[in-house]
Amino acid sequence: MPRVSTKPVDMDTIVSLCKRRGYVFPSSEIYGGLGSAWDYGPLGVELKRNIKNAWWQANIQERDDVVGLDSAIILNPQAWVASGHVQGFSDPLVDCKACHMRWRLDAIKDGKCPSCGGEVTEPRQFNLMFKTFAGPVEEAASVVYLRPETAQGIFLNFQNVLTTTRRKLPFGIAQIGKSFRNEITPGNFIFRTREFEQMEIEYFVKPGEDEKLFQDWLKARFNWYLNLGMRKENLRLRQHGKDELAHYARDCYDVEYLFPMGWSELEGIANRGDFDLKQHSKHSGKDLSYFDEEAKQHYFPYVIEPSAGADRSALAFLIDAYDEEEVKGEKRAILRLHPTLAPIKVAILPLSRNNEEMNKQAKNIYSMLRKSWMVQYDDAQSIGRRYRRQDEIGTPFAVTIDFQSLEDKMVTIRSRDSMAQIRVPIATLSDTLKNKLDGEAIEVLPVGGVMWKSEEKAGS
Ligand code: ATP
């Protein structure tokens, strides 16, 4: 069902829904919070897991040429010297001489503080890596860093993976995990935080084959968002200008989403040439080149790196799914999340909580369905209110058990998007829901987005 509301949703609406319904809470709230840190609540954790699982499925499970990895967060600090992060992972920042606020240089207009208009200092370089100490002695020799990206852990394991899996080029290594950046200006909810999760792939290719494979990855990654229901008009690929490219990068695109604050990066896809493996070879003294048996040649593969953020994806999917419409004079807020991403797939709603037989039947259905999906049992308040609650958290289907169900062993499935209802036998309920959730009821729109077929169109 296409979105009804044409008004773009603002960030406050999303933040407030997330807090009210248990998607995302401000972190350490009872202590007054911690600037720009957020905790995922019972629904948010499901959404993020679903996003990560969908990414893993598309990029590892369903591909022959990519394997997974889970490397350590704290690496030998030499890795960050080799990668260039110790010297170069910095943002220029300025301080306001009047109010002492700290800003990234690119936030300054006309040399004035954006908050109070005061004069600002000359820019200084500020390294974004979190530094700490390994072991009990706080001295220079024990300094370690929390990783600012997951990628380097992949390069360090290039040879391990190559020898244990006997891969040939092209092949990729993928991982999902936490990264840390001491961002100067975090903000926009979970868009920019100091602790976040990345989903990264390093795809190793033969030099000369890189350009075509780079194009393939651009398509694959763009389509991943579309296939999970993101609307095409809110998504674009933007090529980096020469001045934006890292000195070693051969090409780079950002997948951008139209967030409430404007087009912003969701994922970066870069052709990094042979920079990383060469650097780690040089600094470690270990040869990380590849032996091409066909060409009887040693060389350093080029690397294509699609690097996405799990938190930014969660935010974009939430914003994209949010919709409002008026039903019988009342506002209905809906998260039209793709069923793959919806935290709760099915709600089980007995019409009356006071009927023992009905409760028993509903509980039986609940026990049966929860083996397959995250389902929620709700018998509080009127059925209308319960539907609204499920709409607002994005549950695609509700199963209602009523008095008639006790006689005819049939229940009602109500669709979140069309609000259409169909009656099905309990005996086939699980299969019917499976078909609906697995996508039989989904059709791709001409624009590339995904929508639910209305129940009428589905012919059921
Ligand atoms: P930005 O320009 O927004 O700071 P970046 O170009 O530094 O991002 P990359 O280094 O390319 O980001 O990281 C890859 C992905 O990791 C980003 O596209 C984003 O989804 C995610 N990411 C990076 N920094 C953050 C952050 N501070 N908070 C949340 N997600 C982040």
Residues whose N, C-alpha, C, O or C-beta is under 5 A from the ligand:
A	BS01	ATP	E183 I190 F191 R192 T193 F196 Q198 E265 L266 E267 G268 S307 A308 G309 D311 R312
